[in-house]
Amino acid sequence: MFSAVKRFLIGRPLKSTEVGEQKLSKTKALAILSSDALSSVAYAPEQILIVLITAGAMAFWYSIPIAAGVLVLLTALILSYRQIIHAYPQGGGAYVVSMENLGVNPGLLAGGSLLVDYILTVAVSVSAGTDAITSAIPQLHTHNVLIASILVVLITILNLRGITESASILAYPVYLFVLALFILLGVGVYKILTGDVSSNLHTPLGTPVAGVSLFFLLRAFASGSSALTGVEAISNAIPNFKSPAPKNAAKTLTAMGLLLAILFCGIVFLAYYYGIQPAEKETVVSQIASATFGRNVIYYFIQATTALILVLAANTGYSAFPLLAFNLAADKYIPRMFTIRGDRLGYSNGILTLGLTSILLIVIFKGKTEQLIPLYAVGVFIPFTLSQSGMLVKWIKEKPKGWLGKLIINAVGAIISFTVMMIFFITKFGQVWPVLIFLPVLVIIFHRIRRHYDAVGKQLRIASNKPVPPIEGNVIIIPVAGITHVVENSLNYAKSLSADQIIAVYVSFEREDEKKFEDKWNKWQPGIRLVTLNSYYRSIIQPLTKFIATVEKKANESNYRVTVLIPQFIPKKSWHNILHNQSSLLIRAFLLYRRDVIVTTVPYHLEE
């Protein structure tokens, strides 16, 4: 039944040879890998206004120069990441760049930041998408967490079906969103030019506002910089592109930067000119659309596509998180399970981990987007800074042709990224301080995992200085609960192994049962030694393991091994298992970690 449900949800398994077909064209990649960055225009302008409103509506004109500053930062990042794409065509982005040029700890810091950031990408995107839905349908506002969690489950299932299939489905909403916003911007600007929008709705540029300080403006700029989250995703996911992958990735990155610049600046301008104020139960984009078109079909089209892209922006995380996790796992810093491809040739363990942790975050933060965005944004600018700094080191060391121009581009990117990162820490410390705790803890965990893998590898290598001692003989112990075909099957198997000694062990709770069983056994299997153990506390495990430990100690003196054969019957139908005691599983769990005991289950399959 499980297999049938799995096939229905994620489709038939793909052959390993079909992995080449799971690559993205520029058109699909732009939709899948840019959806996070493009969707940020739905909430980043609002984040600027939320800060500015504390100084009054007159301060809204500052959103224009702040947007210009964000545009400068976007340009620097796009140029910088184009260079990273060409320098590191294997992908990995900030993690690979930092690891190679700055060292292990900066690399792990970048990798850890991005892993957490992609989790936040999903949580923030889906939460923001849910806000857009409940802005259009206010009756659903109290069910934000439930709606967001269901949406994460649906996107997770879609990604488990494979990258090309998810791209084919998700590309349409992304392009519809771009079309919807271009319509909104076009009609909005047209109404402004024709005088349909009153110029009295906004404060003229340059109007003095009391209480506005540099610190205040930096806070608003930091909030607006959340529009740049997701810019690095393309450099992490280069292996997902069709050949020539680096060239296609660079073109996609440029197209994304151009679209993001137009949409972000357009929304900021309309919000300023219309005098839009942030509201708890209605987004800024919803207010602009309502003021431009009224609550008609076009308004609901804009809201629907906005909600869709905000939700589907999570797919950027699903595209980049598994690849980054693969790189970290390949370097032995996180569990090796993240290197395994699933039935549909995607890294399904990474996809499932991302989905589960995102739902956990949504529940913890109760789907409040504004509480997640500062953590989300600062988590991006740490790897931004590290990757640009790593590229500086690379150009200085290698000095390729034209390296000075490349150095200047990455230097500008590094300085601006570092500045924005520090602005976040200074102006929003109360919201981003957890980063200073969990990132170092994450790096420590990475090192512990690497040490474990190194230790395991050292002990498993044949060339190690500690040879495996020879085994001179074998003592087989069989726990028995009665005289049955299950026990008979295990005894026959034990006899076929040519063991030096076979011992059957019976644990009784009553002295009378012990004597009766001994008599039956001697008549049934007179050639097999039976040891009966009495349990005063009605425990099978304690007396059995104590006896095995005694035999093990004596066997070790002669380089013998103790093998415990555990009889187990297998019901015809899996659900029948819940009707029977699982003593064999418990015994095996207790014995598995004994150093010199070999544990084997001998199955006996029932026919009815």
C-alpha positions as CSV (number, residue, x, y, z in Angstrom):
1,M,0.0,0.0,0.0
2,F,2.9,2.4,0.9
3,S,4.5,1.8,-2.5
4,A,1.2,2.5,-4.3
5,V,0.7,5.8,-2.5
6,K,4.4,6.7,-3.1
7,R,4.0,6.0,-6.9
8,F,0.8,8.1,-7.0
9,L,2.4,11.1,-5.2
10,I,5.9,11.2,-6.8
11,G,5.6,9.0,-9.9
12,R,7.5,6.0,-11.3
13,P,11.2,5.6,-10.6
14,L,13.6,7.0,-13.2
15,K,16.7,5.2,-14.4
16,S,20.1,6.6,-13.4
17,T,20.8,7.1,-17.1
18,E,17.9,9.6,-17.3
19,V,19.6,12.1,-15.0
20,G,20.7,14.1,-18.0
21,E,17.1,14.7,-18.8
22,Q,16.6,16.3,-15.4
23,K,18.2,19.6,-16.5
24,L,16.7,23.1,-16.8
25,S,16.6,25.4,-19.8
26,K,17.1,29.1,-19.2
27,T,13.4,29.8,-19.3
28,K,12.5,27.2,-16.7
29,A,15.6,28.0,-14.6
30,L,14.6,31.7,-14.5
31,A,11.2,30.7,-13.1
32,I,12.5,28.1,-10.6
33,L,15.7,29.7,-9.4
34,S,14.5,33.4,-9.5
35,S,11.1,33.0,-7.9
36,D,12.6,33.7,-4.5
37,A,14.3,37.0,-5.5
38,L,11.3,38.1,-7.7
39,S,8.8,37.3,-5.1
40,S,10.6,39.6,-2.6
41,V,9.1,42.6,-4.4
42,A,5.8,41.6,-2.8
43,Y,7.2,42.2,0.7
44,A,10.5,44.1,0.6
45,P,8.9,47.5,-0.2
46,E,6.5,46.9,2.6
47,Q,9.4,46.2,5.0
48,I,10.8,49.7,4.1
49,L,7.5,51.4,4.8
50,I,7.0,49.5,8.2
51,V,10.3,51.2,9.4
52,L,9.5,54.6,7.9
53,I,5.9,54.7,9.3
54,T,7.4,55.0,12.8
55,A,8.5,58.6,11.8
56,G,5.1,59.3,10.3
57,A,3.7,59.2,6.7
58,M,5.7,62.2,5.8
59,A,8.9,60.1,5.9
60,F,7.6,57.8,3.0
61,W,9.5,59.9,0.4
62,Y,12.7,58.4,1.8
63,S,11.7,55.1,0.2
64,I,12.8,56.4,-3.2
65,P,16.5,57.0,-2.3
66,I,16.5,53.8,-0.2
67,A,15.3,51.9,-3.3
68,A,18.1,53.5,-5.3
69,G,20.6,52.3,-2.7
70,V,19.2,48.7,-2.9
71,L,19.5,49.0,-6.7
72,V,23.2,49.8,-6.5
73,L,23.7,46.8,-4.1
74,L,21.8,44.5,-6.5
75,T,24.0,45.6,-9.5
76,A,27.1,44.9,-7.5
77,L,25.9,41.4,-6.5
78,I,24.8,40.4,-10.0
79,L,28.2,41.4,-11.4
80,S,30.0,39.6,-8.6
81,Y,28.0,36.4,-8.9
82,R,28.4,36.3,-12.6
83,Q,32.1,36.0,-11.9
84,I,31.6,33.3,-9.4
85,I,29.5,31.3,-11.9
86,H,32.3,31.3,-14.5
87,A,35.0,30.7,-11.9
88,Y,33.2,27.8,-10.2
89,P,31.1,26.1,-12.9
90,Q,30.6,23.0,-10.7
91,G,28.3,25.1,-8.4
92,G,28.3,25.3,-4.7
93,G,28.4,29.1,-4.6
94,A,29.5,30.8,-1.4
95,Y,30.4,27.5,0.3
96,V,32.8,26.3,-2.4
97,V,34.3,29.8,-2.9
98,S,34.8,30.4,0.8
99,M,36.1,26.9,1.5
100,E,38.7,27.1,-1.3
101,N,40.0,30.6,-0.7
102,L,39.3,31.5,2.9
103,G,39.6,28.2,4.7
104,V,37.5,25.5,6.3
105,N,35.7,27.6,9.0
106,P,34.7,30.4,6.7
107,G,33.5,27.8,4.2
108,L,31.4,26.0,6.9
109,L,30.1,29.4,8.1
110,A,28.9,30.2,4.5
111,G,27.5,26.7,4.0
112,G,25.7,26.7,7.4
113,S,24.3,30.2,6.7
114,L,22.9,29.1,3.4
115,L,21.4,25.9,4.7
116,V,19.5,27.9,7.3
117,D,18.7,30.6,4.8
118,Y,17.1,28.1,2.4
119,I,14.9,26.8,5.2
120,L,13.9,30.4,6.0
121,T,13.3,30.9,2.3
122,V,10.6,28.3,2.3
123,A,9.1,29.5,5.6
124,V,9.2,33.2,4.7
125,S,7.9,32.7,1.1
126,V,5.0,30.5,2.1
127,S,4.1,32.7,5.1
128,A,4.1,35.8,2.8
129,G,2.0,33.8,0.2
130,T,-0.4,32.9,2.9
131,D,-0.7,36.6,3.9
132,A,-1.5,37.5,0.3
133,I,-4.3,34.8,0.3
134,T,-5.8,36.1,3.5
135,S,-5.6,39.7,2.3
136,A,-7.9,38.7,-0.5
137,I,-10.0,36.4,1.7
138,P,-9.9,37.9,5.3
139,Q,-12.0,35.1,6.7
140,L,-9.0,32.8,6.4
141,H,-6.7,35.0,8.5
142,T,-7.0,32.9,11.6
143,H,-5.8,29.8,9.7
144,N,-2.5,31.2,8.5
145,V,-0.3,28.5,10.1
146,L,-2.4,25.6,8.8
147,I,-2.6,27.0,5.3
148,A,1.1,27.6,5.2
149,S,1.9,24.1,6.5
150,I,-0.3,22.4,3.9
151,L,1.3,24.5,1.1
152,V,4.8,23.4,2.2
153,V,3.7,19.7,2.1
154,L,2.3,20.2,-1.5
155,I,5.5,21.9,-2.7
156,T,7.6,19.1,-1.1
157,I,5.7,16.4,-2.9
158,L,6.0,18.3,-6.2
159,N,9.8,18.6,-5.8
160,L,10.0,14.9,-5.0
161,R,8.6,14.2,-8.4
162,G,11.7,15.7,-10.0
163,I,13.2,19.0,-10.9
164,T,12.0,19.2,-14.6
165,E,8.5,18.2,-13.7
166,S,8.2,20.8,-10.9
167,A,9.8,23.4,-13.2
168,S,7.3,22.6,-16.0
169,I,4.4,23.2,-13.5
170,L,5.8,26.1,-11.6
171,A,7.1,28.2,-14.5
172,Y,3.6,29.4,-15.5
173,P,2.7,31.1,-12.2
174,V,6.0,32.9,-12.0
175,Y,5.6,34.4,-15.5
176,L,2.0,35.2,-14.8
177,F,3.2,37.1,-11.7
178,V,5.7,39.0,-13.8
179,L,3.0,39.8,-16.3
180,A,0.5,40.9,-13.6
181,L,3.0,43.3,-12.0
182,F,4.0,44.7,-15.4
183,I,0.3,45.4,-16.0
184,L,0.0,46.9,-12.5
185,L,3.1,49.1,-13.0
186,G,2.1,50.1,-16.5
187,V,-1.5,51.1,-15.6
188,G,-0.3,52.8,-12.4
189,V,2.3,54.9,-14.1
190,Y,-0.2,55.8,-16.9
191,K,-2.8,57.0,-14.3
192,I,-0.1,59.1,-12.7
193,L,1.0,60.7,-16.0
194,T,-2.6,61.4,-17.0
195,G,-3.4,63.0,-13.6
196,D,-5.8,60.3,-12.4
197,V,-3.8,60.0,-9.1
198,S,-3.8,63.0,-6.9
199,S,-0.3,64.5,-6.1
200,N,-1.6,65.3,-2.7
201,L,-1.5,61.7,-1.6
202,H,2.3,61.8,-1.0
203,T,4.9,64.0,0.6
204,P,7.2,65.8,-2.0
205,L,10.7,64.5,-2.2
206,G,13.1,66.4,0.1
207,T,10.5,67.4,2.7
208,P,12.2,67.7,6.1
209,V,10.9,65.2,8.6
210,A,11.7,65.5,12.3
211,G,13.2,62.5,14.0
212,V,14.8,61.0,10.9
213,S,18.4,60.0,11.6
214,L,21.1,58.1,9.7
215,F,20.5,55.1,12.0
216,F,16.8,55.2,11.2
217,L,17.5,55.3,7.4
218,L,20.0,52.5,7.7
219,R,17.3,50.3,9.4
220,A,14.9,51.0,6.5
221,F,17.7,50.3,4.0
222,A,18.5,47.0,5.7
223,S,14.8,46.0,5.6
224,G,14.6,46.8,1.9
225,S,17.7,44.7,1.2
226,S,15.6,41.7,1.9
227,A,14.7,42.1,-1.8
228,L,18.1,40.6,-2.6
229,T,17.5,37.3,-0.9
230,G,17.8,34.5,-3.4
231,V,20.3,36.3,-5.7
232,E,22.9,33.6,-4.9
233,A,20.7,30.6,-5.7
234,I,21.6,30.4,-9.3
235,S,25.4,30.2,-8.5
236,N,24.6,27.3,-6.2
237,A,22.5,25.4,-8.7
238,I,24.7,25.5,-11.8
239,P,24.7,21.7,-12.2
240,N,20.9,21.9,-12.8
241,F,21.3,23.9,-16.0
242,K,21.5,22.4,-19.5
243,S,24.9,22.6,-21.2
244,P,26.7,25.0,-21.4
245,A,25.7,25.3,-17.8
246,P,27.9,28.3,-16.7
247,K,26.9,30.4,-19.8
248,N,23.2,29.6,-19.3
249,A,23.4,30.3,-15.6
250,A,25.1,33.7,-16.1
251,K,22.4,34.8,-18.7
252,T,19.7,33.7,-16.3
253,L,21.2,35.6,-13.4
254,T,21.4,38.8,-15.6
255,A,17.7,38.4,-16.6
256,M,16.7,37.9,-13.0
257,G,18.6,41.0,-11.9
258,L,16.9,43.1,-14.6
259,L,13.4,41.9,-13.8
260,L,14.0,42.3,-10.0
261,A,15.3,45.9,-10.5
262,I,12.2,47.0,-12.6
263,L,9.6,45.4,-10.4
264,F,11.1,46.4,-7.0
265,C,11.6,50.1,-8.0
266,G,8.2,50.2,-9.7
267,I,6.4,48.9,-6.5
268,V,8.3,51.3,-4.3
269,F,7.5,54.3,-6.6
270,L,3.7,53.4,-6.8
271,A,3.5,52.9,-3.0
272,Y,5.1,56.3,-2.5
273,Y,3.0,58.2,-5.1
274,Y,-0.2,56.6,-3.9
275,G,0.6,57.3,-0.2
276,I,0.2,53.6,0.7
277,Q,0.6,52.8,4.4
278,P,1.4,49.3,5.7
279,A,-1.6,47.5,7.2
280,E,-1.7,44.4,9.4
281,K,-4.4,42.6,7.3
282,E,-3.6,43.9,3.8
283,T,-0.3,43.9,1.9
284,V,1.1,46.9,0.1
285,V,0.7,45.2,-3.3
286,S,-2.9,44.5,-2.5
287,Q,-3.5,48.2,-1.6
288,I,-1.8,49.4,-4.8
289,A,-3.8,47.0,-7.0
290,S,-7.0,48.0,-5.2
291,A,-6.3,51.7,-5.7
292,T,-5.4,51.2,-9.3
293,F,-8.1,48.8,-10.5
294,G,-10.6,48.5,-7.6
295,R,-11.7,45.1,-6.4
296,N,-12.4,43.6,-9.8
297,V,-11.1,40.7,-11.8
298,I,-7.7,42.3,-12.5
299,Y,-7.2,42.9,-8.8
300,Y,-7.9,39.3,-7.9
301,F,-5.6,38.2,-10.8
302,I,-2.8,40.2,-9.3
303,Q,-3.5,38.9,-5.8
304,A,-3.7,35.3,-7.0
305,T,-0.4,35.5,-9.0
306,T,1.3,37.3,-6.1
307,A,0.1,34.6,-3.6
308,L,1.3,31.9,-6.1
309,I,4.8,33.3,-6.6
310,L,5.2,33.9,-2.9
311,V,4.4,30.3,-2.2
312,L,6.3,29.0,-5.1
313,A,9.3,31.1,-4.3
314,A,10.0,28.4,-1.8
315,N,11.0,26.3,-4.8
316,T,14.2,28.2,-5.0
317,G,15.1,26.7,-1.6
318,Y,14.1,23.2,-2.9
319,S,16.4,23.7,-5.9
320,A,19.4,25.0,-4.0
321,F,19.2,23.3,-0.6
322,P,19.7,19.7,-1.8
323,L,22.7,20.6,-4.0
324,L,24.4,22.6,-1.1
325,A,23.6,19.7,1.2
326,F,25.2,17.3,-1.3
327,N,28.4,19.4,-1.4
328,L,28.6,19.5,2.4
329,A,27.8,15.7,2.7
330,A,30.4,14.9,0.0
331,D,33.0,16.8,2.1
332,K,31.8,14.7,5.1
333,Y,30.4,17.6,7.1
334,I,26.8,16.5,7.2
335,P,25.3,12.9,7.0
336,R,26.1,11.0,3.8
337,M,22.4,10.3,3.2
338,F,22.2,13.8,1.6
339,T,24.4,12.5,-1.3
340,I,21.8,9.8,-2.3
341,R,19.4,10.4,-5.2
342,G,15.8,9.3,-4.8
343,D,13.5,7.4,-7.2
344,R,13.1,10.5,-9.3
345,L,16.8,11.3,-9.4
346,G,16.5,14.3,-7.0
347,Y,18.3,14.4,-3.6
348,S,15.1,13.4,-1.8
349,N,16.6,13.4,1.7
350,G,17.5,17.1,1.3
351,I,14.0,17.9,0.0
352,L,12.3,16.1,2.9
353,T,14.6,17.7,5.5
354,L,13.9,21.1,4.0
355,G,10.1,20.6,4.1
356,L,10.0,19.3,7.7
357,T,12.2,22.0,9.1
358,S,10.3,24.8,7.3
359,I,7.0,23.6,8.7
360,L,8.6,23.6,12.2
361,L,9.7,27.2,11.7
362,I,6.3,28.3,10.5
363,V,4.6,26.7,13.6
364,I,7.2,28.3,16.0
365,F,6.9,31.8,14.5
366,K,3.1,31.3,13.9
367,G,3.4,32.3,10.3
368,K,4.5,35.9,11.1
369,T,6.5,36.9,8.0
370,E,7.9,40.1,9.5
371,Q,9.5,38.1,12.4
372,L,11.3,35.8,10.0
373,I,12.6,38.3,7.4
374,P,15.4,39.9,9.5
375,L,16.9,36.4,10.3
376,Y,16.3,35.5,6.7
377,A,18.1,38.5,5.3
378,V,21.1,38.5,7.6
379,G,21.6,34.8,6.8
380,V,22.0,35.8,3.2
381,F,24.5,38.7,3.7
382,I,26.9,36.5,5.7
383,P,27.6,34.2,2.7
384,F,27.4,37.2,0.3
385,T,30.3,38.8,2.2
386,L,32.3,35.6,2.5
387,S,31.9,34.7,-1.2
388,Q,33.0,38.1,-2.4
389,S,35.9,38.1,0.0
390,G,36.9,34.7,-1.2
391,M,36.9,35.9,-4.8
392,L,39.2,38.8,-3.8
393,V,41.7,36.3,-2.5
394,K,41.4,34.1,-5.6
395,W,42.1,37.1,-8.0
396,I,45.1,38.3,-5.9
397,K,46.6,34.8,-5.8
398,E,46.0,33.7,-9.4
399,K,46.1,37.1,-11.2
400,P,44.4,35.8,-14.5
401,K,43.9,38.1,-17.5
402,G,41.8,41.1,-16.6
403,W,42.0,40.2,-12.9
404,L,42.2,43.9,-11.8
405,G,38.7,44.6,-13.1
406,K,37.3,41.5,-11.6
407,L,39.0,42.4,-8.3
408,I,37.3,45.8,-8.2
409,I,33.9,44.3,-8.9
410,N,34.2,41.7,-6.1
411,A,35.8,44.3,-3.7
412,V,32.8,46.6,-4.2
413,G,30.4,43.6,-3.7
414,A,32.3,42.6,-0.5
415,I,32.3,46.1,1.0
416,I,28.6,46.7,0.3
417,S,27.6,43.2,1.6
418,F,29.7,43.6,4.7
419,T,28.2,47.0,5.3
420,V,24.6,45.8,5.0
421,M,25.4,42.8,7.2
422,M,26.7,45.1,9.9
423,I,23.7,47.4,9.5
424,F,21.4,44.4,10.2
425,F,23.4,43.5,13.3
426,I,23.4,47.1,14.6
427,T,19.9,48.1,13.8
428,K,18.0,44.8,14.2
429,F,20.2,43.1,16.9
430,G,17.1,42.2,18.9
431,Q,15.8,40.1,16.0
432,V,19.0,38.7,14.6
433,W,21.0,37.8,17.7
434,P,20.2,34.1,17.4
435,V,22.5,34.0,14.4
436,L,25.5,34.6,16.6
437,I,24.6,31.5,18.6
438,F,23.3,28.9,16.1
439,L,25.9,29.5,13.4
440,P,28.9,28.8,15.6
441,V,27.0,25.8,17.1
442,L,26.4,24.6,13.5
443,V,30.1,24.9,12.6
444,I,31.0,22.8,15.7
445,I,28.5,20.2,14.7
446,F,30.0,20.1,11.1
447,H,33.5,19.5,12.6
448,R,32.2,16.7,14.9
449,I,30.5,14.9,12.0
450,R,33.7,15.2,9.9
451,R,35.8,13.8,12.8
452,H,33.4,10.9,13.1
453,Y,33.7,10.1,9.4
454,D,37.5,10.4,9.5
455,A,37.7,8.1,12.5
456,V,35.4,5.5,10.9
457,G,37.4,5.6,7.6
458,K,40.7,5.2,9.5
459,Q,39.4,2.2,11.4
460,L,37.8,0.5,8.3
461,R,40.9,0.8,6.0
462,I,42.7,-2.5,5.5
463,A,46.0,-0.6,5.6
464,S,45.4,0.5,9.3
465,N,47.9,-0.7,11.9
466,K,45.2,-2.6,13.8
467,P,44.5,-6.0,12.0
468,V,41.3,-7.9,12.7
469,P,42.1,-10.9,15.0
470,P,41.5,-14.3,13.5
471,I,38.4,-16.3,14.7
472,E,39.3,-19.8,15.9
473,G,35.8,-21.1,16.5
474,N,32.2,-20.3,17.0
475,V,29.6,-20.8,19.8
476,I,26.0,-20.4,18.7
477,I,23.3,-19.4,21.2
478,I,19.6,-19.6,20.3
479,P,17.0,-18.0,22.5
480,V,13.9,-20.2,22.4
481,A,10.4,-19.5,23.7
482,G,8.9,-22.9,23.0
483,I,9.0,-26.0,20.8
484,T,7.8,-24.8,17.4
485,H,8.7,-24.9,13.7
486,V,10.3,-21.4,14.2
487,V,12.8,-22.8,16.7
488,E,13.3,-26.0,14.6
489,N,14.1,-23.8,11.6
490,S,16.8,-21.9,13.6
491,L,18.3,-25.2,15.0
492,N,18.6,-26.7,11.5
493,Y,20.3,-23.5,10.3
494,A,22.7,-23.6,13.3
495,K,23.6,-27.3,12.6
496,S,24.5,-26.4,9.0
497,L,27.1,-23.9,10.2
498,S,29.4,-26.5,11.7
499,A,29.6,-24.7,15.0
500,D,31.8,-25.9,17.9
501,Q,28.9,-25.7,20.3
502,I,25.1,-25.0,20.0
503,I,23.3,-23.8,23.1
504,A,19.6,-23.2,23.3
505,V,18.5,-20.8,26.1
506,Y,15.1,-20.8,27.6
507,V,14.0,-18.0,30.1
508,S,11.2,-19.1,32.4
509,F,9.2,-17.1,34.9
510,E,8.1,-20.1,37.0
511,R,10.1,-23.0,38.3
512,E,7.4,-25.5,37.3
513,D,7.5,-24.2,33.6
514,E,11.3,-24.6,33.7
515,K,11.2,-28.3,34.6
516,K,8.4,-29.1,32.1
517,F,10.2,-27.4,29.3
518,E,13.5,-29.3,30.0
519,D,11.7,-32.6,29.8
520,K,10.0,-31.8,26.5
521,W,13.3,-30.5,25.1
522,N,15.3,-33.6,26.0
523,K,12.8,-35.8,24.2
524,W,12.7,-33.5,21.1
525,Q,16.3,-32.4,20.7
526,P,18.5,-34.6,23.0
527,G,21.6,-33.7,21.0
528,I,21.3,-29.9,21.6
529,R,22.3,-28.5,25.0
530,L,19.6,-26.5,26.8
531,V,20.2,-23.9,29.4
532,T,17.2,-22.7,31.4
533,L,17.3,-19.3,33.2
534,N,14.8,-18.2,35.8
535,S,13.7,-14.6,35.7
536,Y,12.5,-13.2,39.0
537,Y,11.3,-9.9,37.5
538,R,9.6,-11.5,34.4
539,S,12.3,-10.0,32.1
540,I,13.7,-11.9,29.2
541,I,16.5,-9.5,28.3
542,Q,18.3,-9.2,31.6
543,P,19.0,-12.9,32.3
544,L,19.7,-13.7,28.6
545,T,22.2,-10.9,28.1
546,K,23.9,-11.8,31.4
547,F,24.3,-15.4,30.2
548,I,25.6,-14.3,26.8
549,A,28.1,-12.0,28.4
550,T,29.5,-14.9,30.5
551,V,29.8,-17.1,27.4
552,E,31.4,-14.2,25.5
553,K,34.1,-13.7,28.2
554,K,35.1,-17.4,28.1
555,A,35.0,-17.5,24.3
556,N,37.3,-14.5,23.9
557,E,40.0,-16.3,25.8
558,S,40.2,-18.9,23.0
559,N,39.6,-16.4,20.1
560,Y,36.1,-17.9,19.7
561,R,33.1,-15.8,18.6
562,V,29.6,-16.0,20.0
563,T,26.8,-16.0,17.5
564,V,23.2,-15.4,18.6
565,L,20.6,-16.8,16.2
566,I,17.3,-15.2,16.9
567,P,14.3,-17.2,15.7
568,Q,11.5,-15.0,14.2
569,F,8.4,-15.8,12.3
570,I,7.3,-13.5,9.6
571,P,3.5,-13.1,9.1
572,K,2.0,-13.3,5.6
573,K,0.6,-9.8,5.9
574,S,2.6,-6.9,7.4
575,W,-0.2,-5.6,9.6
576,H,-0.3,-9.0,11.5
577,N,3.0,-7.9,13.2
578,I,1.1,-5.7,15.6
579,L,-0.8,-8.7,16.9
580,H,2.4,-10.4,18.2
581,N,5.1,-9.6,20.7
582,Q,8.3,-8.3,19.0
583,S,10.7,-9.9,21.5
584,S,13.1,-10.8,18.8
585,L,13.5,-7.1,17.8
586,L,14.1,-6.2,21.4
587,I,16.8,-8.9,21.9
588,R,18.5,-7.8,18.8
589,A,18.5,-4.2,19.8
590,F,20.2,-5.0,23.1
591,L,22.8,-7.3,21.6
592,L,23.8,-5.3,18.5
593,Y,26.2,-3.1,20.3
594,R,28.1,-5.9,22.2
595,R,31.6,-5.9,20.7
596,D,32.3,-9.6,20.2
597,V,28.7,-10.9,19.7
598,I,27.3,-11.6,16.2
599,V,23.6,-11.3,16.0
600,T,21.6,-13.0,13.2
601,T,17.9,-13.2,12.7
602,V,16.6,-16.5,11.2
603,P,13.2,-15.8,9.6
604,Y,10.4,-18.4,9.3
605,H,7.7,-17.3,6.9
606,L,4.1,-18.2,7.6
607,E,1.9,-19.2,4.8
608,E,-1.5,-18.0,6.1
